[in-house]
Amino acid sequence: MTTSKEQAAIRKVTMFFREWDQGSNRARSRMLTSFLRKHTGKTCPELEKEFSQVASLFLARLTSWTKLTYRYLIEFIEVGGVLMLLEILEQRDISDEDKTEALLLLQIISNAGQKFKELICESHGVNVISECLVKSEVEKTQETVCSLLESLAHSNPTYQSLVYKSVISLLTCSSPRAQHLVLQTLRIVQEIVKTAQPCIVEPLLDLLKSFHHEVQYDALQLIRDLMQYEVRGILLRGLVALLKPTKEGIQKTMICEDRGITRMPERLPVFVQQGAAAKAIRMLSQESRDVSQDLLSLRVVHHLLYAMGNKEHTDAQRQASLALE
């Protein structure tokens, strides 16, 4: 005969199964999350005891639910759906609208779980998807690419580093709108990988030349985020160096002789970068005494004084002056 304690455990399991059988997908997801939180780390005997020796019945329910939920998705993948979608993205004669739809389907697959993310990455999907952003000038397509890359980075430890490096490579794209989206995506992916690659420094500092305020802002925010990672020293040295551009970086003004019109000086982006570097130094110094000490050891005062002497760009002068204060 079963004891009263065993009978209570059986009733509890029966109620659990009934709630599962009658629950919606959302209810089952909630129950599964609660189950994992409560039982993670337990052994098989412990689970059997918790489920009154019928834990296998819960496993059967779980696998059946998964098969029914992802039935069509699995069938689509089995017939080569992922490769087909990636091939669509590589075709030159297919419209951006159709490519966006292919990207959205890939995102649905990615959101289905880690194994699906890995399948996309194993199929060289990260490179194909990234290249799609480089070639497209349609904002919707660019947004979808960034959203998909973010999805591929989440809960994908095997390939998250690959996704991270791919997003870094996109910093060099020419579209300001794409740069803005990539910087936002990179900030999110940076938190996921929890480590920083030195290759991020050069393209990030190069974006400080941008005339677009949203690109400048996102670049400065990413620089701030990176202060907690191992690239901090390289970044600080790079920022200080930008205050004193090299002769190679400052080129003479181009004159359009045939029309007699003075074009925008080629050195202007360098001066914009100089001002942005001073702004970044001011921001970082205000937030951290340790960073201030590091900057002082790099002779930042000397370089800021040099930037203040730039009579050709008033904003660079102003930012350097504010940083010195």
N, C-alpha and C positions, 0 to 999 in steps of 0.2 A: 504494500500500500504506500501511496505517496504521502509525504508529510504535508502539513499545512503550508510550510515554507515553499515546498516544491510546487504545490498547487497555485500559490500566489505568483510564482515565477512563470508558470505555464499560462495563467490568465494574462499576465503582462505581455508575454510574447504573442499570444493570440490577438490581443488588442493592437499590438504593434503591426502584425500582419494585416489585420482588418483595415487599419488606417492606411497602410501602404496600398492595399488592393483597391481601396475606394478613393485614393488621393489623386490629385492632378499632378502634372509634371512639376509644377512649382512646389507643391506639397512634398512630393517625393525628393526633390532636390534639397529641400529644407531638412527632411528626415535624414537624408544621407550625410549632409554636412554635420548634423548633430551627432550621428553615429560615429563619424570619423573623429570628431573632436573628443568624444567620450571614450572611444576604444582604441585609438592609435597607440601602438606599442604593445598591445596585448597578444598573448600567444593563442594558438588554436584551442587548447584545452580551456583557457579562460573564456574564450568566446562561446565555446560549446556550453559551458556552465551558465553563462549569461543568457543564452538562448535555449536553455533546457534541453540540450543535446539535439536541437533542430536548426543549428546555424546554417546547415546546407540548404534549408528551405529558403532562407533569406538570400543566399547566394544565387539560387535558381531564379528567384524573383528579380534580382538585380541584373543578371545577365539577360534575362528575357526582355526586361524593360529597355536595356541598352540596344539590343538587336532591333526591337520594334521602333525605337526612337530614331536610330540612325540607319534604318534599313535602306532607304533610297540613296542616302549619302554614300554608304558602303558600296552599293551596287554601281553608283556613278564612278567611284574611285577604281573599282575592280575592272572597269572597261577602259581605263586610261583617262579618266576625266581631268585629273590634275595636269597631265602632260598636254592634253588638248588645250586647256585654258592657257597654259604657259606658251604654247605655240601661237595662239591667237595674239598674245602680247608682242610676239616677235615679228609679226607680219607688218610690212610697211603699208600695204594697201587696205588695211582695216581701219575704220574711223576710230577716233578717240572715244566716241560714245560707246561703241561696241567693246573697246578695250576696258572702259570703266566698268561695264557690266561683267566682264570676265574677272576683273579685280574684285568686284563685290562677291562673286561666287567663290573665289579663292579665300576671301575673308570669312565667309560662312564656314568653309571647310576648316580654316585655321581656328576659328572660335569653337569648333567641336571638340578640341582637346589636344594634348601634347603629341600623340601619335600622328595626328593629321598635320600638325605643324612640322613635325620631323619629315613627313613624307614630302611636303612642299619644298623644304630645304634640301633634302636628298636629291630632288629632281632639278637642282640648280635654280630653284625658283627665286632665291634672294637676288641673284644677279639680274635675272630677267625682269623682275619687278622694279628693281632700282633703275635699270636702264630705261624703263617705261617713263619714269619721272623725268629723266634727263632729256628725253626726246619730245615729251609732250609740252604743249603750251596752254593746255586747257586746265583751268583751275580745279574743276571737279575731279579730273583724272589725277592731278597732283595730290589733292587731298586724300583720295582713296588709296593711293600708293603709300602715303605716310601712315594712314590708319592701319593698313595691312601690315606694314613693317613693324609697327608698334605691337600688333596682335601676335606676330611671329616671335617677338622678343619675350613676351609674357609666358611664364610657365614652360619654357623651352630651354633648359640648361645646356643641352647638347649643342645647340646652334645659336644661342643668344649672343655669343661673342662674334659670330659671323655676321649676324644682323647688325650688331653695333658697329663693326668696322665698315659695313656697307653704307650705313647711315652717315658715318663720318665722311666717306668718299663723296657723298652727295652735297657736302658743304661747298664744293667747287662749282656747282651748277650756276648758270648765268642768270636765271630768272629770279628777281628779287622776291616774288611771291613764293617761289619754290624754296628759296633760302630761308624765308620766314617759317614755312611749314617744317622744313628739315630741322631747323634749330629747336622748334617746339618739340618735335618728335625725339630729337637727340637728348633733350633734357629728361624726358620720361625714360628712355632706354638706358640712359646713364645711371639712373637710380636702380634699374633692374640688375644691370651687370655688376654694379658696386665696385668697379675698378675702371681706371682711365688709361687709355693707350696714348703714348707720346705723339702718335701721328695726328692726334686731334688738334694739337697746338697751332701748327702753321696755318691750316685752312681757317681755323677759328679767328686767329688774329688778322688774317687777310680780310675777313668780313667787316672789320672795323673801318675799312675804306668805303663802305656802302654809304650812299646818300639817302638811303631809305631809313627813316627813324625806327620802324618796327624791326628791321633787321639789326640795326645797332642795339636796340633795347634787348632783344633776345640774345644777341651775342654777349652782351655785358652780363646778363643773368646767368648764362651758361658758364662764363668765366668765374662768376661768384660761386656757382655750384662746385666747380672743379677745385676750389681752394681746399677741400677736404680730402683730395685724392693725391696720389703720388706725383702728378704732373705739376703740382703747385710751383715748385722751384723753376721749372722750365717756363711756365706761363709768366711768372713775375719777371724773369730775365728778359723774356720777349717783350713784355709791356714797357719795361724801362728802355730797351733798345729802340723801340718805336718813337720815343721822345726825341731821339737824335738820329734822324734818317741819314742813311749813307748817301754819298754823292751819286751812286748809281740809281738810287731811288728817286732822286729829284732831277727831273728832266726839264729842259727849256720849254718855254711856251711855243706852241705850234702856231704859225701864222698862215692863214689861208691867203696866199699871195694873189691868186687870180681874182678874188673878190674883195681883198683888202679888209677882211674881217678877222678879228682875233678870236680864236677858238678857246674853249675852256682849257686852262693849263693842264698838261698831263700830270704835273706834280700835285694838283689839287687833291686827288684821292689820298696821296701820302700825307698831306696836311690834315685832311679829315681824320685819317687814321691816327695821326699824332694827337689830335684833340681828344679822340675817343680813348686813346691809351691813358692820357692824363685824367680823364673822367673816371676810367676804371680804377686807376691807382688811388684816386680820392675816395671812391666808394669802398674799396677794399681796406684802405687805411682806417677809415672811420669805423669799420665793423670789427677789426681785429688788431690788437696790439702786437701780436706775434707777426702778423703780415707786415705791419709798419716797421718792425725791427728788421725783417728780411729785406724790405725795400731800401731801408737806410744803408744796409750793408752792401747794396748794389749801387750805391752812389746816386740814388734817385733824386736828391736835391739838386745836384749838379745838372742832371738831365732835364729836370723841370725848369731850371733857370734858362737852359738853352732853348727850350720850347717857348718860354716867355719872350724870347728875343725874336720870335718869328713874326716879322712885321707884315708878312704876306697873307696871314690867316688869323683874323682876330679871335675866332672861337678857340683855336689852339692856344693862343695867349691867355685867354680867359680861363680855360679849363686848367692850364698849368698853374695859373695864379691861385685858383681855388684849391687845387691840390696842395700847394705849398702852405696854405693857411691851416 
